[in-house]
Amino acid sequence: MDIRMNPEEIWSEYQQLTQYLTENDIYSIVKRNEKFYGGRQWDGANSDSIAKPTMNRLQRIGKYQIASLSSNDVGISITNLSGQSSDGLTMIAKEVKNVVEQAKIIESARLMVRNAFVDGASYMLQSFDPDYETGQDSKGKIENTIVDMTQMYFGNPYSNVIQKQPYIIIALRQYVGQVKEEAKELGITDWDRISPDTDDNYDDDTDGKLCTVLLKFYKKKREDIALETTVDEITGEERTIEKVNTVKTVHFIKCTKDVTLIEDTDLGYTRYPISRFGWDDRRNSYLYDSPMTSNIVNQVFINKCYAYAHEYALKSAFPKIVYDSVKMDIDDYMDNSEIGVPGIDLLGKYLDFSKMPDFSTQVIQLIDQTENEMEKNMGVNDAALGNVKPDNTSAIIALQEAAAVPLKIQEQAYYEMWEDTVRNLIDIMIACYGVRLLPSESGEITAVDFDQLRGLNYRLNVDIGSSAQYSEIAQMNTLNNLFSNGAIDLETFLEVIPDKYLFGKDVIKEYVERQKEAQQQLAQMDQTVNIQ
C-alpha cells in the first residue's frame, strides 16, 4: 500500500475517516454522554418554569466500575525463552516499572477506564523525549499521552487490531500561535501558511484560534546489516559475514492542513506505540460502545419523574382559598392566588379551602424500579454495592466472585491494554535507550545495552490488581517460611525482602554486618587463646 505523505493528501484521508465516525454518530454520542456523566443533563430543555433536579445515577455506576477495574497493583516479569541468562531481563523489568511510575501510566490507565466508560474507548500514545537529561551519556525518557476515541483514526476502520493497521492518524487541536512557534523552531520556512481551521466535530474553538495538527504513523520495510563473525572448522580462520535482516519499523509524519512540520521520520519501533482500552466492541469496526449510551433514556425518565414530583409537591403543599365572588370582594386583601366562584355554596358559605389529591406513591416505586433495573443492566448488582449480608467466609467469597462477573470482559480488555503498553515500552527502550546504567539484583551498577535485546525471544507476564497483590503476599509467606525453617540465613532474607515491607532495611543490614564481624573477631580471639 502506497503511503501518502503530502499534507493535503493526509488531510483528505483524515476527512474521509471523520466521515466514517459521523455516519456512526460517534461525535454526537460522545458529546451527549460527556454532558450526562458530568451532570449537565438538562441542557437544551425548554422548561424554565419548573425545577430541574438531576439524580445522576450514571455517574455513580461509572465511578464504581472505574474503581473496580483500575488498580494501583501492577507486577511485571520477563522470561527469556532462548535459554540465555535472564539477569538483564530482570533489570529491564525493573526499568519498565520505573517508567510506569515516572510517566504516571497508572494514573493515565485510570483515566482511560473513565473515558472508555463514557465515550466507548480511550487510547494511550507512548513517545520518547530524546533531550531529557538522565545524568548518563544516553539521554531521553518515555512519556505518555491520553488520546480520545474521537481523535484516533485507523486506516482500516473495519478492523480493531492496532498493529495490523496500514496507518493511524491522530488529530490534535492546538493554538495556531503555538504551532507556528514550533514550526519556526523546526526551521519550517512557510510557517506563515499555518492558519485556523474550523471543525464541526469539536466545540472547542469559539474564537477561531485553533488548528488541527495531524500525526500519521505507518510502517515501512527496512534492511538492517549486521556483521556476524564465524570460525572455519577446518582452518580455524575467523570470517566476518554481512547478515541482512528485513524488518518493518514505524515511521511518523506531523503536519497541519497545508504545512508539514516533521518530514518522514523512522522512529525505529517495530510496534505502533499505541495501546487501547475499549468497553463494548462493535463487530467489524474499530469503534466501541459506551454502557451509558443505551441507558441515557432511563436517566432522562428518572429526572423527569423527579421534576414532576417536585412540581406537584410545590403546588399542592398549601391549600387554595375559594370564595364566593358574588358575596365578597377581597381583591384588596389577597395576593391573587385565591379562586373566586359565584355562588360557592348553597348553605351560605362565604369562603372555603381546596385540597389537591395526595401524591401517588406508585411514581416513586416506578423510579426505584427503573434505577434498580438500570444498575443491573450496567452490571452493578446488590452484591457489588454491598447491599447484602453474607453469613460466613464462603458467602463473602461467593459474593465477591458474583460482583466481579459482569466486568469480566472489560477486565480482560484492561489486562490486554497493560500488556500492550509494556510491550510498547520495551520496544521504545530497545530503539532509543542505547547503553544505560541500571542497578542489578545485587545492587551493583551495570551497563545494559538495550539494542542487544532486539529480536530476543521473551515471554511477558503482567500481573494486575488482586492477582499482583496476592502474588506478593504468597512470595512474602514463602520467604518467611524459608527463613523460619532455616533454609536461608538472615543476610539473604534482608537482601531479598522488598524495602516497602521493612522500614529502615539498610540500617538493619549494617547492624547485622557489624554483629557478624564482632562475632568473627571474638571467634579469632578464642582460637588464639586456645593455641597459647
C-alpha positions in Angstrom: 0.0 0.0 0.0 1.4 3.4 -1.0 1.7 5.8 1.9 0.6 9.3 1.3 3.0 11.9 2.8 1.7 15.2 1.3 -0.2 17.3 3.9 -3.1 17.8 1.5 -3.3 14.1 0.9 -3.1 13.3 4.6 -5.8 15.9 5.3 -8.0 14.2 2.7 -7.5 10.8 4.4 -8.4 12.4 7.7 -11.6 13.9 6.3 -12.7 10.5 4.9 -12.2 8.9 8.3 -14.1 11.6 10.1 -17.0 10.9 7.8 -16.9 7.3 9.0 -17.3 8.5 12.6 -20.0 10.9 11.6 -22.0 8.1 9.9 -21.9 6.2 13.1 -23.0 9.2 15.2 -19.8 9.0 17.3 -19.3 12.7 17.8 -22.9 13.4 18.9 -22.9 10.3 21.1 -19.7 11.3 22.9 -20.9 14.9 23.4 -24.1 13.8 24.9 -22.5 11.1 27.1 -20.0 13.6 28.5 -22.7 16.0 29.4 -24.8 13.3 31.2 -21.8 11.9 33.1 -20.8 15.5 34.2 -24.3 16.2 35.4 -25.4 18.6 32.6 -28.5 16.5 31.9 -31.0 19.3 31.3 -29.0 21.1 28.5 -31.3 22.3 25.8 -34.6 21.6 27.7 -37.2 24.3 27.4 -38.5 24.1 30.9 -37.5 27.3 32.7 -40.8 27.3 34.7 -40.1 24.2 36.7 -37.2 22.9 38.8 -34.7 20.6 37.1 -33.4 18.0 39.6 -30.5 15.8 38.5 -30.3 12.4 40.1 -27.0 11.3 38.4 -27.2 7.5 38.7 -25.0 7.1 35.6 -22.0 8.8 37.3 -22.4 6.7 40.5 -22.4 3.5 38.4 -19.5 4.7 36.4 -17.3 5.6 39.4 -18.0 2.2 40.9 -17.0 0.3 37.7 -13.9 2.6 37.2 -12.7 1.9 40.7 -13.3 -1.8 40.3 -11.3 -2.1 37.1 -8.4 0.3 37.6 -5.8 -0.7 40.2 -2.5 0.5 41.6 -1.1 -3.0 41.8 0.9 -3.8 38.7 3.6 -6.6 38.6 5.9 -7.1 35.6 8.1 -10.0 34.9 10.1 -11.0 31.7 11.3 -14.6 31.0 13.9 -15.4 28.4 12.8 -18.2 26.2 16.1 -18.6 24.3 17.9 -20.3 27.2 20.3 -17.5 28.0 20.8 -15.7 31.2 17.9 -13.6 32.4 19.8 -11.2 34.6 19.5 -8.4 32.0 15.8 -9.0 31.6 15.2 -8.7 35.3 16.9 -5.3 35.3 14.8 -4.3 32.3 11.6 -5.4 34.1 12.6 -3.1 37.0 13.3 -0.3 34.5 9.8 -0.8 33.0 8.3 -0.4 36.5 10.3 2.8 36.9 9.0 4.2 33.6 5.4 3.2 34.6 5.9 5.2 37.8 7.7 8.2 36.4 5.4 8.6 33.4 2.4 8.2 35.6 1.0 5.5 33.4 -1.1 4.0 36.3 -2.9 7.4 36.6 -3.3 7.5 32.8 -4.8 4.0 32.8 -7.4 5.1 35.3 -8.3 8.0 33.1 -8.5 5.6 30.2 -11.1 3.5 32.0 -13.1 6.6 32.8 -13.1 7.7 29.2 -14.0 4.3 27.9 -17.0 4.1 30.2 -18.2 7.5 29.0 -17.1 7.5 25.3 -16.6 3.8 24.5 -12.8 3.7 24.2 -9.6 5.5 25.1 -6.1 5.3 23.8 -2.6 5.9 25.2 0.2 7.2 23.0 3.8 6.4 24.1 6.5 8.7 22.9 10.2 9.3 23.6 11.8 12.7 24.6 15.4 12.5 23.4 16.5 15.7 25.1 15.7 14.8 28.7 18.8 14.7 30.9 19.4 11.4 32.7 22.9 12.1 34.2 24.3 9.5 31.8 25.7 9.5 28.3 22.4 8.3 26.9 19.6 10.9 27.2 15.9 10.7 26.9 12.8 9.4 28.7 9.5 7.8 27.8 6.3 9.8 28.0 2.6 9.0 27.5 -0.4 11.0 26.3 -4.1 10.1 26.5 -5.9 10.3 23.2 -9.7 10.3 23.0 -11.7 8.0 20.7 -12.8 11.0 18.6 -9.1 11.8 18.0 -8.0 8.4 16.8 -8.5 7.3 13.2 -7.5 3.9 11.8 -6.5 3.5 8.2 -8.7 0.4 8.1 -11.7 1.4 10.2 -13.3 -2.1 9.8 -10.6 -3.8 12.0 -9.7 -3.1 15.6 -6.3 -4.7 15.5 -3.9 -1.9 16.1 -0.6 -3.5 14.9 -2.1 -4.6 11.6 -3.3 -1.1 10.5 -1.9 0.3 7.3 -1.6 3.7 9.0 -3.0 5.5 12.0 -3.8 9.2 12.2 -4.2 11.2 15.5 -5.8 14.6 15.3 -4.9 17.2 17.9 -6.5 20.7 18.3 -3.8 23.3 19.2 -3.5 27.0 19.2 -2.2 28.5 16.0 0.4 30.6 17.7 1.8 27.6 19.5 2.0 25.6 16.2 3.7 28.5 14.4 6.3 28.8 17.1 7.0 25.1 16.9 7.3 25.4 13.1 9.9 28.2 13.5 12.0 26.1 15.9 11.9 23.3 13.4 13.1 25.6 10.6 9.9 25.5 8.6 10.1 28.4 6.1 6.4 28.5 5.2 5.2 28.6 8.8 3.0 31.7 7.9 0.7 29.4 5.9 -0.5 27.8 9.2 -4.0 29.2 9.8 -7.0 28.4 12.0 -9.4 25.8 10.7 -13.0 25.1 11.8 -14.0 21.6 12.8 -17.7 21.0 13.4 -16.9 17.8 15.3 -15.4 19.8 18.2 -16.9 22.7 20.2 -13.5 23.9 21.4 -12.9 26.8 19.1 -15.2 29.8 19.8 -12.6 32.5 18.9 -11.1 30.9 15.7 -7.6 30.5 17.3 -7.2 26.7 16.9 -6.0 24.5 14.1 -5.9 20.7 13.6 -2.4 19.0 13.8 -2.3 15.5 12.4 0.2 12.8 13.5 0.4 10.0 11.0 2.0 6.7 11.9 2.8 3.9 9.4 5.2 1.0 8.9 7.8 0.6 6.2 10.3 -2.1 5.5 14.0 -1.5 6.4 17.1 -3.6 5.8 19.5 -3.8 8.7 23.0 -5.1 8.0 24.6 -6.9 10.9 28.2 -8.2 11.0 28.4 -11.8 12.2 31.8 -13.5 12.9 32.2 -17.2 12.3 35.1 -19.6 12.7 36.1 -22.1 9.9 36.1 -25.6 11.5 39.0 -26.8 9.2 41.3 -23.8 9.0 40.3 -22.1 12.2 40.2 -18.8 10.4 37.7 -16.1 11.5 35.4 -14.8 8.9 33.1 -11.7 9.0 29.8 -12.1 7.2 27.3 -9.4 6.5 23.8 -10.6 7.5 20.8 -8.6 6.1 17.7 -8.5 8.3 14.5 -7.1 6.8 12.2 -5.6 9.5 9.2 -3.3 9.5 9.6 -0.1 11.5 7.2 2.6 12.5 7.5 5.9 10.6 6.0 9.2 11.6 4.8 12.5 9.9 3.5 15.6 11.6 1.5 18.2 9.6 -1.3 20.7 9.5 -3.8 21.1 6.7 -1.2 22.9 4.5 2.2 22.6 6.1 4.5 19.7 7.0 6.0 20.2 10.4 8.1 17.0 10.6 9.0 15.0 7.5 9.0 11.2 7.1 10.9 10.0 10.2 11.9 6.5 11.1 11.3 6.0 14.8 12.9 2.6 14.9 9.9 1.0 16.7 8.6 -2.3 15.5 5.2 -1.7 17.1 2.8 1.2 16.8 3.3 3.0 20.2 -0.4 2.9 20.9 -2.4 0.9 23.5 -6.2 0.9 23.9 -8.9 0.1 26.4 -12.4 -0.3 24.9 -15.7 -1.1 26.7 -18.0 -3.0 24.3 -16.6 -3.6 20.8 -18.5 -3.4 17.6 -18.4 -6.1 15.0 -16.2 -5.3 12.0 -15.3 -1.9 13.3 -12.6 -0.3 15.4 -15.2 1.7 17.3 -16.5 0.8 20.7 -19.8 1.5 22.5 -20.3 3.0 26.0 -22.6 1.4 28.5 -24.0 4.9 29.1 -25.4 5.3 25.6 -28.4 2.9 25.9 -29.2 4.0 29.4 -29.4 7.8 28.9 -33.1 7.4 28.1 -33.6 5.8 31.5 -31.7 8.7 33.2 -34.0 11.2 31.4 -37.1 9.3 32.6 -35.8 9.4 36.2 -35.1 13.1 36.1 -38.5 13.9 34.5 -40.3 11.9 37.2 -38.5 13.8 39.9 -39.1 17.1 38.2 -42.9 16.4 38.0 -42.9 15.1 41.6 -41.2 18.3 42.8 -43.5 20.5 40.9 -46.6 18.7 42.2 -45.3 18.9 45.8 -44.7 22.7 45.5 -48.1 23.4 44.0 -50.1 21.1 46.4 -48.2 21.8 49.6 -50.6 24.7 50.6 -54.4 24.6 50.1 -56.1 27.2 47.8 -58.7 29.7 49.1 -62.0 29.5 47.3 -64.5 32.3 48.0 -68.0 33.5 46.8 -67.2 36.3 44.3 -70.9 37.5 44.5 -71.0 38.0 48.2 -67.3 39.0 48.8 -64.9 41.4 47.2 -61.4 40.6 48.7 -59.1 41.6 45.9 -57.6 44.3 48.0 -56.7 41.8 50.8 -55.3 38.8 48.9 -52.3 38.1 46.6 -54.4 36.9 43.5 -53.7 33.2 44.3 -57.4 32.8 45.5 -60.1 31.4 43.3 -63.4 33.3 43.0 -66.5 31.2 42.3 -70.1 32.7 42.1 -72.5 31.0 44.5 -69.9 28.8 46.1 -72.2 27.1 48.4 -76.0 26.8 48.8 -75.6 26.7 52.6 -74.3 30.2 52.7 -70.6 29.8 52.9 -68.6 32.8 52.0 -65.2 31.0 51.5 -63.6 27.6 51.7 -60.3 25.8 51.2 -59.5 23.3 48.4 -57.0 20.5 48.7 -55.4 18.5 45.9 -55.4 14.7 45.9 -52.4 13.0 47.6 -49.4 12.2 45.5 -49.4 8.7 44.2 -46.6 6.5 45.7 -46.5 4.4 42.5 -44.4 7.1 40.9 -41.7 6.7 43.5 -41.9 2.9 43.2 -41.5 3.2 39.4 -38.5 5.5 39.8 -36.9 3.0 42.2 -37.6 0.1 39.9 -36.1 2.0 36.9 -33.0 2.8 38.9 -32.5 -0.8 40.1 -33.0 -2.2 36.6 -30.6 0.3 35.1 -28.0 -0.7 37.6 -28.5 -4.4 36.9 -28.3 -3.8 33.1 -25.0 -2.0 33.6 -23.5 -4.8 35.7 -23.9 -3.2 39.2 -25.9 -5.5 41.4 -26.6 -5.6 45.2 -23.6 -7.8 45.8 -21.4 -5.3 44.1 -22.8 -2.4 46.1 -22.6 -4.3 49.4 -26.3 -4.3 49.9 -26.4 -8.0 51.1 -25.3 -9.6 54.3 -23.0 -12.6 54.0 -23.4 -15.3 56.7 -19.9 -16.8 56.5 -16.5 -16.7 54.8 -17.6 -18.8 51.9 -20.6 -16.4 51.3 -18.2 -13.5 51.3 -16.0 -15.1 48.6 -19.1 -16.1 46.6 -20.4 -12.5 46.7 -17.0 -11.1 45.6 -17.0 -13.5 42.6 -20.6 -12.7 41.8 -19.9 -9.0 41.9 -16.9 -9.3 39.5 -18.7 -11.4 36.9 -20.4 -8.6 34.9 -17.0 -6.9 34.4 -15.0 -9.9 33.3 -14.9 -9.0 29.7 -13.8 -5.4 30.5 -11.3 -6.8 33.0 -9.7 -8.9 30.2 -9.5 -5.9 27.9 -7.8 -3.9 30.8 -5.2 -6.7 31.1 -4.6 -6.6 27.4 -4.2 -2.9 27.5 -1.5 -3.2 30.1 0.4 -5.9 28.2 0.3 -3.9 25.0 1.6 -0.8 26.9 4.5 -2.8 28.5 5.4 -4.3 25.1 5.4 -0.8 23.6 7.7 0.5 26.4 10.2 -2.3 25.8 10.1 -1.7 22.1 10.9 2.0 22.6 13.7 1.2 25.1 15.3 -1.2 22.5 15.1 1.5 19.8 16.1 4.6 21.8 17.7 3.8 25.2 21.2 2.7 23.9 23.5 1.8 26.8 22.1 2.6 30.3 23.5 2.1 33.8 21.0 0.1 35.8 21.1 -1.5 39.3 21.4 -5.3 39.3 19.9 -7.7 41.8 23.0 -7.4 44.0 22.8 -3.7 44.0 25.8 -3.2 41.7 25.5 -0.7 38.8 25.7 -2.5 35.5 25.8 -1.2 31.9 22.9 -2.7 29.8 22.9 -2.4 26.0 19.2 -2.3 25.1 20.0 -2.7 21.4 21.2 -6.2 22.1 17.7 -7.2 23.1 16.4 -6.7 19.5 14.9 -9.9 18.2 15.1 -11.6 21.6 12.5 -14.3 22.2 10.9 -13.5 25.6 7.7 -14.1 27.4 6.0 -11.1 29.1 3.9 -11.6 32.2 1.9 -8.6 33.6 0.0 -9.2 36.9 -2.6 -6.6 37.7 -4.8 -5.8 40.6 -5.6 -8.5 43.1 -3.5 -11.1 41.3 -0.4 -9.0 41.7 -1.3 -8.3 45.4 -1.9 -12.0 46.1 1.3 -12.9 44.3 3.3 -10.6 46.6 1.6 -12.0 49.7 2.4 -15.5 48.6 6.1 -14.6 48.0 6.3 -13.0 51.4 4.8 -16.0 53.1 7.2 -18.3 51.2 10.1 -16.1 52.2 9.1 -16.1 55.9 8.7 -19.9 55.9 12.2 -20.3 54.3 13.7 -18.1 57.0 11.8 -19.7 59.8 12.8 -23.2 58.7 16.5 -22.3 58.4 16.6 -22.7 54.6 18.0 -19.2 54.2 20.1 -17.1 56.6 19.3 -13.6 57.9 21.6 -11.8 55.3 19.7 -13.5 52.4 16.4 -12.7 54.0 17.2 -9.0 54.3 18.6 -8.9 50.8 15.5 -10.3 49.2 12.7 -8.7 51.2 11.3 -5.6 49.4 12.0 -2.2 51.0 8.3 -1.4 51.4 7.8 -4.3 53.8 10.8 -3.4 56.1 11.3 0.2 57.1 15.0 1.0 57.8 16.2 -2.1 55.9 19.7 -0.6 55.2 20.2 0.3 58.9 19.3 -3.3 60.0 21.6 -4.8 57.4 24.5 -2.6 58.6 23.8 -3.7 62.2 23.7 -7.4 61.3 27.0 -7.0 59.4 28.6 -5.3 62.4 27.4 -8.1 64.7 28.7 -10.7 62.3 32.1 -9.0 62.2 32.2 -8.8 66.0 31.4 -12.5 66.3 34.1 -13.3 63.9 36.7 -11.3 65.9 35.6 -13.0 69.1 36.0 -16.4 67.4 39.5 -15.5 66.3 40.5 -14.3 69.8 39.2 -17.6 71.3 41.3 -19.6 68.8 44.4 -17.6 69.7 43.9 -18.2 73.4 43.3 -21.9 72.9 46.6 -22.2 70.8 48.6 -20.4 73.6 
